[in-house]
Amino acid sequence: MKKLFITAVLLIAFGFSGLFAQTVNGTPLKDIDVDYVQIVGKAKAMSTKLTVDIDFGQENSYWTNKDTQINDENGNKIVFNSMIDALNFMSKNGYEFVTAYAVTLGNQNVYHYLMNKKKE
């Protein structure tokens, strides 16, 4: 009986731990097996908030239409208050800042932050 209870507790714990992971195209941020990622922030239309895409070298084309935005545990896209908000979020998820630059397209700034996975 005790073994059954422990097994049930472990299954529940591991089952729920996956629900709280932030993901990019279904892959948890902490499980992306690369040294570097680039976060690209763009202002949302008629808002002070930003959407952030993650580029970790994944294949992405018009035909595959992969989702490169960060999703929360419920599958909803995460919207950030600023690039610093996104930077803090990435830091909490195991990445550290390397460098940044902005490109202006039309009247919109597009922010690029290069990050690498923290060494443990």
Secondary structure by P-SEA (a helix, b strand, c coil): caaaaaaaaaaaaaaaaaaacccccccccccccccbbbbbbbbcccccbbbbbbbcccccccccccccbbbcccccbbbbccaaaaaaaaaaaccccccbbbbbcccbbbbbbbbbcccc
